[in-house]
Amino acid sequence: MEIKEVELIVFSIKLNDDSLLYMKFYKTGTIIRQGVAAAPPVLSSGIGFNKDEKYFRTLLSLIPGNLLDRPLGHEDKIINDSVEYVIAFFAASDNGFTEEQAHWTKSTGVRFLLDSKSSTRNEVLGFVERFTMQAVALTNEWYFDIMMKGHFDMQSPLLTKNDIITLPKSEEEKERDYQNYIEQSVSKINGNWNIQPFIDGKVYLGTDQKEYSPRIDDSTGNFRILFVPRELSGLRMHFPKAKNTNGKKTNLNKPKAKKLQQKPIKKPKVAMSAKQEVRTARKWWEFWK
């Protein structure tokens, strides 16, 4: 498969049977994400239709061309608690669809099935880990807003009513899921990444159709996100309305800003050595059998 043919990239991390991370990036701009790539799993998920295609283009620019030559796989010989990393690539739909209903005729990918205490290290696994975290970083702000909408019913300007959010069923499960997300997002588990940039200057729309500005409060020693009425913060932002497209998915982009000329990204080279990886001609989905 050639890079220019790729129309869908899928990322998956599992700990035994638990999905710690699942993401899809379509060439059309649609994105799907569940999880933060840490345990315990965060189950809340979102689907964003027709987002800025920069997500897909950025990821595509980071793929070494020789990674798509053939499927690659490695399995540790002894596995107690399993950790599975998968990156899959799809191309050439033959039924006229290019998203969830597509019938892909080309696919390849990389899969590592490791013991949770594995000492396995090689160049391809290093790339898989870096590439996955780069994909996570691209969608962190959008996924944060998915959590704010799902758990507080606060509408971000990055979302529309057409975006789909799925939450755990019971209130207890929802609360636990949100707490897992917060703990994993602001702690050293995921590199102690900061969510402050996700809320700076941003205004959310409440169910009462009033505007609110988010604030972080950790004065009591417990991390909380509060929503303050806009008139108390002096902030204001235009919220785009979802257009009626006669059944078609709504096109939503971030509020327009000046486009910056991105510097060309130098693609890394990954040596496909069969020394530590096990080469295989099987199609990627056979790894799940």
Residue, then its C-alpha position, 0 to 999 in steps of 0.5 A: m500500500e502507498i501512503k497516498e492511498v490511505e483513507l483510514i488510520v485506526f489505533s488501539i491499545k488493550l490491557n487484557d480485554d479492556s480497551l484503553l484507547y481506540m481512535k479512528f482518523y478518516k481522510t474525510g475529517t471524521i474522527i472517533r476516540q475512546g480513552v486516554a491510553a491509561a488504566p483503568p479505562v475511560l469508556s466515554s467516547g465521541i464521534g466528530f463528523n467532518k472535522d478539520e482534515k489537519y488531523f489526518r494530514t498530520l498523521l499521514s505526514l509522520i508515516p514512514g513509507n516502508l511501514l506500509d509495505r507489509p503487515l508486521g507482528h510480534e508476540d511475546k512467548i510468555i504472556n500473563d497480563s497482555v498489552e496489545y498495540v495495533i495501528a491499522f491502515f485501510a484504503a480503496s473502498d469498493n462500495g462507494f462509501t468512505e467511512e463506517q459503511a465502507h468496504w475496504t479492499k486494502s489493509t495493512g498494519v502493525r501489531f504487538l502483543l506483549d506481556s505487561k512486564s515485557s522487556t521487548r524493545n525495538e525500533v518499530l515498537g518505539f515508532v508505534e508508541r510515539f505515533t499513537m501518542q502523537a495521535v492522542a495529542l492531536t485530539n486531546e482538546w476535542y476529547f476534553d470537550i467531549m467529556m465536558k459535553g457528556h458529563f456537564d452538558m456544556q457545549s463547546p464551540l468545537l462541537t455541534k449537535n451532530d457530534i455523537i457522545t457515548l457514556p457509561k449507563s449508570e450515574e455511578e459508572k459515569e462519575r467513576d469514568y469522569q474521575n478516571y479521565i481527570e486523574q489520567s489527564v492531570s497526573k504523571i500517568n500521561g506525562n502530567w499534561n496540562i488541560q489549562p490551554f484547552i479552556d483558555g479564552k473558551v466559552y461554553l453554552g449551557t442547556d439554559q442557552k447562557e454562556y459559561s467560562p470554565r475555571i480550574d479550581d484546586s484550592t481545596g486540594n481536589f481538582r475541579i472544573l467550574f463553569v462561571p457565567r460569562e458576564l462574570s468573566g468578560l469573555r464572549m465567543h460565537f457558537p456555530k449552529a449545526k446546519n440542516t444538510n438533509g441527512k448529511k453529516t454537518n461540517l464543523n471546523k474550529p473558529k476560523a483563524k489565520k492559517l500558519q504555514q507548517k514546516p515540512i515534517k521530516k519523515p522518520k525511517v523505520a528499519m523493518s528488520a525481521k530480527q525481533e519482529v515477526r513478518t507475516a503476510r496475513k491481513w491485519w484483522e486475522f490478528w484478532k482470531 
